[in-house]
Amino acid sequence: MPRLMKATRLAASLIYLVISHGAVATEAVSQNDVARYFAGMQVSADSPIAKFTRDAAWQQHAQFFDAAWKELDKHQLSKVRAWSEVNLKDRQPTLFYMFSGPDFLYADSFFPNATTYIMAGLEPTGPIPEVTDRTRIGLANLRTSLNTILNLSFFITKHMQGQLTESQITGTIPVLYVFLARAGKTIRETSLISVDKEGNIQPRQESRSTQTVPGVKIVFSGSDGAPQSLYYFRTDLSDLGVSNSGFLKFAEKFAPGDALVKSASYLMHGNSFSRVRQFILDHSRTIVEDDSGIPLRSFKPEEWQLYPFGTYVGPIEVFPGMGQPKLRELFQKNHPPQLEFGVGYRHRGIGSNLLLAVKKNVKSTSQ
């Protein structure tokens, strides 16, 4: 019997060591290396997941992203950054990007130096991702989920939800990781969070209420090493949705900010999204949007100076009845400079447009 007990204790000790060793190995994989793996970029040489970059599937994945990003930066992102540098002078520390999905790509290109990015969409965050020997199975789905934004500058929500739930790589965090890594950011910390009805942040595992808003916080830095934070929340932005959550209360804590709205399905043109529309108008110093965002009639002339860019020809056929005669008149009257990049639903054709709205008589609070 003593020998049996001794053997049992020895077996238990070995199991503990195996589990402990596995935990240490998992912790040793930085989320920055995970992001670089998903983005098709080399990870740290001593990373436990470096071995997976020798896999043929990952090398094909890396070649795809290298080529895609070269074209994207040449025809889109470099031109967005150039437009931003010339036209967005008085920037606030916070960027509000409602209806964004996981589109950090354009958030960063338009507003690269924001201290805090607050983004919201219907796509789920998923778990904090790991890289295993099965992850390569999901790499093709990850590429597919990014096809529309790489080629058309926006996500198609229902397509993305399917692609990122039927895969070994799930949720929006891997997509955010790709954009962060390819933008040259270094990820410092990732945590799953939720917002309660009072707008307070709490760790996701401690939230037991169905009325909390699930999200993720990613702390990262650029080449200057200054810390930046990205918050992405899965939430319903309709009046009914925000009235039952503390999301806007949370966002208000970071005001005043700037705002980006594009490919927003003209939702804020109706009455069902009046609260998020008013939030953006009340708490933004500068708004960059295409014609699918806040309708022209909501900008009070005594409060806003409006600068059109590109060409307005009205909405695509998918959104009948959303044309704005007054917006067409504004574009025709001002003879605006053309955009050298595509944005919104007319990304590939005539009609790509932006409206830059700057709030009047506001003292500068830029960094």
C-alpha positions in Angstrom: 0.0 0.0 0.0 2.8 2.5 0.8 4.3 1.8 -2.6 1.0 2.3 -4.3 0.5 5.7 -2.5 4.1 6.7 -3.4 3.5 5.8 -7.0 0.2 7.7 -7.0 1.9 10.8 -5.6 4.7 10.5 -8.2 2.2 10.2 -11.0 0.3 13.3 -9.7 3.6 15.2 -9.5 4.4 14.3 -13.1 1.0 15.4 -14.3 1.4 18.7 -12.4 4.8 19.2 -14.1 3.4 18.5 -17.5 0.5 20.9 -17.0 2.7 23.5 -15.5 5.2 23.2 -18.3 2.4 23.6 -20.8 1.1 26.7 -19.0 4.6 28.3 -19.1 4.9 27.5 -22.7 1.5 29.1 -23.4 2.4 32.2 -21.5 5.7 32.4 -23.3 3.9 33.1 -26.6 3.4 36.8 -26.8 0.2 38.1 -28.4 2.5 40.3 -30.6 4.0 37.1 -32.0 0.5 35.7 -32.4 -0.5 38.8 -34.3 2.5 38.6 -36.6 1.8 34.9 -37.3 -1.8 35.8 -38.4 -0.5 38.7 -40.5 2.1 36.5 -42.3 5.0 38.2 -40.7 8.0 36.6 -39.0 7.7 36.0 -35.3 10.5 36.2 -32.7 13.2 33.6 -33.4 12.9 32.2 -29.9 9.1 32.1 -29.9 7.4 28.7 -29.3 5.3 29.3 -32.4 8.3 30.0 -34.7 8.2 26.4 -35.8 4.8 26.9 -37.3 6.2 29.5 -39.7 8.1 26.7 -41.5 4.8 25.2 -42.5 3.9 25.4 -46.2 0.4 26.6 -45.5 1.7 29.5 -43.4 4.3 30.5 -46.0 1.6 30.6 -48.7 -0.4 32.8 -46.2 2.6 35.1 -45.8 3.1 35.4 -49.5 -0.6 36.4 -50.0 -0.4 39.1 -47.4 2.9 40.5 -48.6 1.5 40.9 -52.1 -1.9 42.2 -50.9 -0.4 44.8 -48.6 2.0 46.0 -51.1 -0.9 46.8 -53.5 -3.2 48.1 -50.8 -0.6 50.5 -49.5 0.3 51.7 -52.9 -3.2 52.4 -54.2 -5.1 53.1 -50.9 -3.4 53.5 -47.5 -0.5 55.7 -48.5 -3.0 58.0 -50.2 -5.4 58.0 -47.2 -2.5 58.9 -44.9 -1.4 61.8 -47.3 -5.0 63.1 -47.4 -5.2 62.9 -43.6 -1.9 64.7 -43.0 -3.1 67.6 -45.2 -6.7 67.9 -44.0 -6.9 66.7 -40.4 -4.9 69.3 -38.5 -6.6 69.6 -35.0 -6.8 66.0 -33.9 -8.2 64.8 -30.6 -6.7 62.0 -28.5 -9.8 59.8 -29.1 -11.3 58.3 -32.3 -14.9 57.2 -32.2 -15.5 54.7 -35.0 -19.1 53.4 -34.9 -20.3 50.7 -37.2 -16.6 49.9 -37.8 -16.5 46.1 -37.3 -12.8 45.2 -36.8 -11.6 47.9 -39.3 -8.6 49.2 -37.5 -7.0 49.4 -41.0 -8.7 52.7 -42.0 -9.0 53.9 -38.4 -5.2 54.0 -38.3 -4.8 55.3 -41.8 -7.1 58.3 -41.2 -6.1 58.9 -37.5 -2.8 57.2 -36.9 -1.9 59.0 -33.7 -5.0 58.6 -31.6 -4.4 57.6 -28.0 -7.7 55.7 -27.8 -9.7 54.0 -30.5 -13.3 53.2 -29.6 -14.8 50.8 -32.2 -18.1 49.0 -32.4 -19.9 46.5 -34.6 -22.0 43.3 -34.6 -19.2 40.9 -35.2 -18.2 38.9 -32.0 -14.7 39.3 -30.5 -14.1 35.6 -29.9 -11.5 34.3 -27.5 -8.0 35.6 -27.1 -6.3 33.6 -30.0 -3.7 31.0 -29.7 -1.5 29.3 -32.4 -1.5 25.5 -32.4 -0.7 22.9 -35.0 -4.4 23.1 -36.1 -4.4 26.9 -36.6 -3.1 26.5 -40.2 -6.5 25.0 -41.0 -8.1 28.4 -40.4 -5.6 30.6 -42.3 -7.5 30.4 -45.6 -10.8 31.5 -43.8 -8.9 34.4 -42.3 -7.8 35.5 -45.7 -11.3 35.1 -47.1 -12.8 37.2 -44.3 -10.5 40.1 -45.3 -11.1 40.0 -49.0 -13.9 42.6 -49.1 -12.0 45.2 -47.0 -8.8 44.6 -48.9 -10.5 45.1 -52.2 -13.6 47.2 -51.4 -12.6 49.1 -48.2 -15.4 47.7 -46.1 -16.6 44.5 -44.4 -19.8 42.6 -45.3 -21.0 41.7 -41.8 -23.0 38.5 -42.5 -20.2 37.1 -44.6 -17.6 37.8 -42.0 -19.6 36.3 -39.2 -19.9 33.1 -41.1 -16.2 32.9 -42.0 -15.0 33.7 -38.5 -17.3 31.2 -36.7 -16.7 28.2 -39.0 -13.0 28.1 -38.6 -10.2 27.3 -36.2 -9.6 31.1 -36.1 -12.7 32.7 -34.7 -13.9 36.2 -33.9 -12.6 39.7 -34.7 -9.4 39.7 -32.6 -7.4 37.8 -35.3 -8.5 40.4 -37.8 -7.5 43.3 -35.6 -4.2 41.6 -35.0 -3.5 41.4 -38.8 -4.2 45.1 -39.2 -2.2 46.1 -36.1 0.8 44.0 -37.1 0.8 45.2 -40.7 0.5 48.8 -39.5 3.8 48.3 -37.7 2.3 48.2 -34.2 3.6 46.2 -31.3 0.9 44.5 -29.1 1.6 44.9 -25.4 -1.5 43.4 -23.8 -4.9 41.9 -24.8 -7.8 41.4 -22.4 -11.4 40.4 -22.8 -13.7 43.0 -21.1 -17.3 44.1 -20.7 -19.1 47.3 -20.0 -21.9 47.4 -17.4 -25.0 49.6 -17.6 -23.1 52.5 -15.9 -20.4 52.5 -18.5 -17.8 50.9 -16.3 -15.2 48.4 -17.5 -14.9 45.0 -15.9 -13.0 41.8 -16.8 -15.2 39.6 -19.0 -15.1 36.6 -16.6 -16.4 38.6 -13.8 -19.4 39.8 -15.7 -22.6 37.8 -15.0 -25.2 40.2 -16.4 -26.7 39.7 -19.8 -26.9 43.5 -20.1 -23.2 44.0 -20.3 -21.5 44.7 -23.6 -18.7 42.3 -24.5 -15.5 43.6 -25.9 -11.7 43.5 -26.1 -9.0 46.0 -25.1 -5.7 45.8 -26.9 -2.8 48.0 -25.7 -0.2 48.6 -28.3 2.5 51.0 -29.4 3.9 52.3 -32.7 7.4 53.2 -33.7 7.6 55.9 -31.0 6.8 53.5 -28.2 3.9 55.6 -26.9 1.1 53.5 -25.5 -2.2 53.4 -27.4 -5.4 51.6 -26.7 -8.0 50.0 -29.0 -11.4 49.1 -27.6 -13.7 47.0 -29.8 -17.2 46.1 -28.6 -19.9 43.8 -30.1 -23.0 45.9 -29.6 -26.3 46.9 -31.1 -26.1 50.6 -31.9 -29.8 51.1 -32.5 -31.7 53.3 -30.0 -33.2 50.2 -28.4 -29.7 48.6 -28.1 -27.9 51.6 -26.6 -30.7 52.4 -24.2 -30.2 49.0 -22.7 -26.5 49.2 -22.3 -23.8 51.5 -20.9 -21.7 51.6 -24.1 -22.3 55.3 -24.9 -21.7 56.2 -21.2 -18.4 54.4 -21.5 -17.5 56.2 -24.8 -18.5 59.6 -23.3 -15.7 59.3 -20.8 -13.2 59.7 -23.6 -14.8 62.7 -25.2 -14.2 65.0 -26.9 -12.9 63.0 -29.8 -12.9 62.8 -33.6 -15.2 60.4 -35.5 -14.9 58.3 -38.6 -18.0 56.8 -40.3 -18.0 54.9 -43.6 -20.0 52.1 -45.2 -22.6 52.5 -42.4 -25.6 51.3 -44.4 -27.3 54.8 -44.0 -28.6 53.6 -40.6 -28.2 57.0 -39.1 -30.5 58.5 -41.8 -33.5 57.1 -39.9 -35.0 57.5 -36.5 -33.9 54.1 -35.1 -30.3 55.2 -34.7 -30.8 58.8 -33.5 -29.0 58.3 -30.2 -25.7 57.2 -31.6 -26.0 59.9 -34.3 -26.4 62.6 -31.7 -23.6 61.2 -29.6 -21.2 61.6 -32.5 -22.4 65.1 -33.2 -22.2 66.1 -29.6 -18.9 64.6 -28.7 -16.8 65.0 -31.9 -14.7 67.9 -32.9 -14.0 66.6 -36.4 -16.1 64.0 -38.4 -14.8 62.2 -41.5 -17.6 60.3 -43.2 -18.9 59.2 -46.6 -22.6 59.8 -47.6 -23.7 56.6 -45.7 -23.0 58.2 -42.3 -24.8 61.1 -40.7 -27.2 62.9 -43.1 -26.4 66.4 -44.2 -29.6 67.7 -42.6 -28.2 66.8 -39.1 -25.3 69.2 -39.4 -26.5 72.6 -38.0 -24.9 75.4 -40.1 -24.1 77.5 -37.0 -22.2 74.6 -35.5 -20.3 72.9 -38.4 -18.1 73.9 -41.2 -18.4 71.3 -44.1 -15.7 70.4 -46.6 -16.7 68.0 -49.4 -14.2 65.8 -51.2 -14.6 63.6 -54.3 -17.8 63.1 -56.2 -21.4 62.6 -55.0 -23.6 60.6 -57.3 -26.0 59.1 -54.8 -26.2 55.7 -53.1 -25.7 52.4 -54.9 -28.8 50.3 -55.9 -28.8 48.3 -52.6 -29.9 51.4 -50.7 -32.8 53.0 -52.7 -34.3 56.2 -51.4 -31.2 57.3 -49.6 -30.1 60.0 -52.0 -29.6 63.5 -50.6 -30.4 66.4 -53.0 -28.9 68.9 -50.6 -25.6 67.0 -50.4 -25.5 66.8 -54.2 -26.0 70.6 -54.3 -23.2 71.1 -51.7 -20.8 69.1 -53.9 -21.8 70.8 -57.1 -21.4 74.3 -55.5 -18.0 73.7 -54.0 -16.3 71.9 -56.9 -14.4 69.8 -54.4 -11.0 68.2 -55.0 -11.1 64.6 -56.1 -10.0 61.8 -53.9 -7.0 59.7 -55.0 -8.3 56.7 -53.1 -11.6 54.8 -52.9 -13.8 54.8 -49.8 -17.3 53.6 -49.1 -19.7 51.6 -51.3 -18.4 53.2 -54.5 -14.9 52.3 -53.8 -14.1 51.1 -57.3 -16.2 53.5 -59.3 -17.3 57.2 -59.7 -18.9 58.5 -56.6 -16.4 57.9 -53.9 -16.8 60.8 -51.5 -16.0 62.2 -48.1 -17.4 64.9 -46.1 -15.1 66.6 -43.6 -17.1 68.3 -40.8 -15.3 70.6 -38.4 -17.0 72.0 -35.3 -16.9 75.8 -35.2 -15.8 78.0 -32.3 -14.1 75.2 -30.4 -10.9 75.8 -28.6 -8.1 73.4 -29.7 -7.5 70.4 -27.5 -5.2 68.6 -29.8 -2.1 66.8 -28.5 
